[in-house]
Amino acid sequence: MKIKNVKFCQFNQIKLLLGLFPLLMLIACGSQPERTEEAVISSAPPAPPPPPPATLNTTPQSSIPSQFREGATRGGGTRGRQKSADMALTQTAPSFSQFETDSTVELESSNTEEYNLINDNPFKIVKNNPLSTFSIDVDTASYSNLRRFITEGRLPPKDAVRIEELINYFTYDYPQPEANIPFSITTEISDSPWNSQHQLVHVGIQGKDIVTENLPPSNLVFLLDVSGSMNTPNKLPLIKSAFQLLVDELTEKDTVSIVVYAGAAGVVLPPTKGSEKDKILAAINNLEAGGSTAGGEGIKLAYDLAKRFYQSSGNNRVILATDGDFNVGVSSDAELVRMIENYRDEGIFLTVLGFGTGNFKDAKMEQLANKGNGNYAYIDNLLEAKKVLVTEMGGTLLTIAKDVKIQVEFNPAKVQAYRLIGYENRLLRSQDFNDDTKDAGELGAGHSVTALYEVIPVGVESNVNLPEVDELRYQDNQVEDAAYNSDELMLVKLRYKEPKGTTSELIKQPVVDRGVSLDDASNDFKFAAAVAEYGMILRDSEYKGDASFNEVLKLANESKGLDLEGYRSEFINMVESSQKLMEKK
């Protein structure tokens, strides 16, 4: 009986405490201090503003499948929508002063981001490997993803740094192509900033500019991921705001369809004229996130829709916006790549836009873009969305040349060894250059592509360990007398096909060493070298030599130029922030 009374007492005490729990919580919440700028910063990126409003009176909400429908109705006309977008653009400018570099920032334990392994291209001996062959790469995702890491106050994983994408994020002052050739080739040679014994060769390709008014009609299918993993401010809400910017650029000659996928895939907007902006935006703004991710099913549905409404004289493209976390149905990288490859020969191109953090699948999305005759960008804020979908819309949406390959033949009388900086996952075999069945990269209107080679001149005792190959027993590699008498360092060859062509065209251009010092090199040469040096530092490359943040900043500041868009100034700020983070390690 005594024991029973003790238990009853304890029970009453517990009951009393439970009754007081809400009051205790209210007191605790009210006593929390305000957050200050010195507080530890979360690994999540700054939240973008909510998507702009759109008029809904042209599309009844009941026409959108219920599993993809947003609960709230939005209002507002075109003028209000534009004002909201302009405000959003001013509020989401990337800033590197928003975090203190002495703060402690740790990766979330639930982080499942995926990046492909990158091993830096090694030096190759010219007498054994005179040819270097690779596919061009116009992707820029690595740069904006790297910026996201720095903005969060942490250094990126080394495999997230693809140096060619850092270099190609920027525009360069290359000349426009002449006649009917879709691009021009520019070359320059000077000293290597990180190894005074070596030289740096700069190869630039510039695609023909096409003004927006002259773009052909577009048949676009927006393929939007609305699965549960997209339910954060930097994912689906940012997608809505980003695609509004693109929709505002469309005209009556364009056609837009919208396919979404979560646990299943569905069409939320059948083909609609680009001039019906309110109708398109209503379909976008009514979407909400939830469920698993049937990405493969969505891709198939989007391509089938693009094929049904194919425009023979226009641009046919699927634009995929996702974090890449496919987990239902066809989801493995190999299965998705095979599916994409089956569609690419239909004349339908692919743009992949990555969003979000934590479960971001960079490796998967890069492969899809590579194999789908497309390009890949990472959208970390609305300013980046404007760059990709408005400022560079021609290059993003219109392909002017496909299967573009570069092959460089080095003169063994002038060059002892070389290495291609970046493009590790774009390397091709020598024989692939002349094989028109081999897939390669695409070049969009106005796009530029830059490649850098670090070369060791003949006669230089380099401090780099070069690979050793035994002398051949049955044949002898002899250098022609003409090679010694030539002032050519190398020959650049380029193959490309018309967007709907099957046979490639060949362009050749020799490269001559003019003896230009680094101080006298062009701004484009210096800036591209600075970006490459920065990438090698972040990757802790074994070939970084004497690379330093101070040298990167010196080169970048010297070569910033007019910088109307502010991209080069942003790079300089990012380097400064990276230096502080590196010193803290």
Secondary structure, DSSP 4 states (H G I P E B T S, - for coil): -HHHHHHHHHHHHHHHHHHHHHHHHHHHHHTPPPP-TTSPPPSSPPPPPPPPP---TTS-GGGS-GGGB-SS-----HHHHHHHHHHHHHH----SSSS-TTS-----TT---B-----PPPPEETTT--EEEEE-----HHHHHHHHHHHHTSPPPGGG--HHHHHTTS---PPPP-TT-SEEEEEEEEEETTEEEEEEEEEEEEEPP--GGGPPPEEEEEEEE-SGGG-STTTHHHHHHHHHHHHTT--TT-EEEEEEESSSEEEEEEEEETT-HHHHHHHHHTB---S---HHHHHHHHHHHHHHT--TTSEEEEEEEE-----SSS-SHHHHHHHHHHHHTTT-EEEEEE--SSS-BHHHHHHHHHHTTEEEEE--SHHHHHIIIIITHHHHH-EEEEEEEEEEEE-TTTEEEEEEES-GGGB--GGGGG-TTS--EEEETT-EEEEEEEEEETT---SS-----PPPSS------HHHHH--EEEEEEEEEE-TT-SS-EEEEEEEE-----TTTS-HHHHHHHHHHHHHHHHHT-TT-TT--HHHHHHHHHHT--S-TTSHHHHHHHHHHHHHHHHHH-
